[in-house]
Amino acid sequence: MSSRVAAAEKETCEQERGERTQGDQAGAVSCYGQLMAGYAHFSPRLFQFLKQLAKNNDRVWFQANKLKYERDVKEPLLSFIGDFAGPLRKLSPHLVADPRPTGGSMFRIYRDTRFSKDKQPYKTVAAAQFRHDSGKDVHGPGLYLHLEPGNVFIGAGIYRPEPAVANRIRDAIAADTKAWTRAITGAAFSKCFALSGESLKRPPRGFDPEHPRIEDLKRKDFIAVMNFTDKQACSPDFMKQVASAGLTAKPLMKFLCDGLELEF
């Protein structure tokens, strides 16, 4: 797609977006996503900014470079989130891609330093969550996109659930071990993903220490991670790769939702 055509089509979608009511904004974003198939949302400038921020993590530097942040990090990530809504629906109609700059899928760059010894004010990563529509926060099952220099990945599953939720997942693993094993050992899944996260040092209370999947029952996080390179993140087909990764992780996602009695 030529830059002139891309700009014209983008302008068309933006005009349509402006003519719609606030309730119809998701449709306009979807239109833009269809028009920009094959469009590289991220550029090396995103990673360059994050590298510079890591070296200059203070408010004076950030304010002086805020326009770069908006142009190279925030706007591309919001665009990706909005355009990903369509592919995400093919994975599950219950996973949410919310392109609002506040309260949506994008994580804020500002750190909460109130209770932290690390007083650096800014995160040095760009990230987004595509959570289940039943979730009140990031601890529901979903997808997670992490953009950091030298550390780009997709996470699928549920991160650090509350103890009661974790035990419901463990109950599901114990009750249908074969289904859990199929979800995490399929050929396509094993080729792309690896289970990640922290685990308990001892078997959880109420579960058989000799259970064949005891290491999975000890997990605090029920997530799988697929890594990408910075170059892949800047390629025109990165969104397709992310969507494909989500489909590969679908058995895991469905197992978790079934265990928590959530629609998928």
Rosetta blueprint (number, residue, H / E / L):
1 M L
2 S L
3 S H
4 R H
5 V H
6 A H
7 A H
8 A H
9 E H
10 K H
11 E H
12 T H
13 C H
14 E H
15 Q H
16 E H
17 R H
18 G H
19 E H
20 R L
21 T L
22 Q H
23 G H
24 D H
25 Q H
26 A H
27 G H
28 A H
29 V H
30 S H
31 C H
32 Y H
33 G H
34 Q H
35 L H
36 M L
37 A L
38 G L
39 Y L
40 A L
41 H L
42 F L
43 S L
44 P H
45 R H
46 L H
47 F H
48 Q H
49 F H
50 L H
51 K H
52 Q H
53 L H
54 A H
55 K H
56 N L
57 N L
58 D L
59 R H
60 V H
61 W H
62 F H
63 Q H
64 A H
65 N L
66 K H
67 L H
68 K H
69 Y H
70 E H
71 R H
72 D H
73 V H
74 K H
75 E H
76 P H
77 L H
78 L H
79 S H
80 F H
81 I H
82 G H
83 D H
84 F L
85 A H
86 G H
87 P H
88 L H
89 R H
90 K H
91 L H
92 S L
93 P L
94 H L
95 L E
96 V L
97 A L
98 D L
99 P L
100 R L
101 P L
102 T L
103 G L
104 G L
105 S L
106 M E
107 F L
108 R L
109 I L
110 Y E
111 R L
112 D L
113 T L
114 R L
115 F L
116 S L
117 K L
118 D L
119 K L
120 Q L
121 P L
122 Y E
123 K L
124 T L
125 V L
126 A E
127 A E
128 A E
129 Q E
130 F E
131 R E
132 H E
133 D L
134 S L
135 G L
136 K L
137 D L
138 V L
139 H L
140 G L
141 P L
142 G E
143 L E
144 Y E
145 L E
146 H E
147 L E
148 E L
149 P L
150 G L
151 N L
152 V E
153 F E
154 I E
155 G E
156 A E
157 G E
158 I E
159 Y L
160 R L
161 P L
162 E L
163 P H
164 A H
165 V H
166 A H
167 N H
168 R H
169 I H
170 R H
171 D H
172 A H
173 I H
174 A H
175 A H
176 D L
177 T H
178 K H
179 A H
180 W H
181 T H
182 R H
183 A H
184 I H
185 T H
186 G L
187 A H
188 A H
189 F H
190 S H
191 K H
192 C H
193 F L
194 A E
195 L E
196 S E
197 G L
198 E L
199 S E
200 L L
201 K L
202 R L
203 P L
204 P L
205 R L
206 G L
207 F L
208 D L
209 P L
210 E L
211 H L
212 P L
213 R L
214 I H
215 E H
216 D H
217 L H
218 K L
219 R E
220 K L
221 D L
222 F E
223 I E
224 A E
225 V E
226 M E
227 N E
228 F E
229 T L
230 D H
231 K H
232 Q H
233 A H
234 C L
235 S L
236 P L
237 D L
238 F H
239 M H
240 K H
241 Q H
242 V H
243 A H
244 S H
245 A H
246 G H
247 L H
248 T H
249 A L
250 K H
251 P H
252 L H
253 M H
254 K H
255 F H
256 L H
257 C H
258 D H
259 G H
260 L L
261 E L
262 L L
263 E L
264 F L
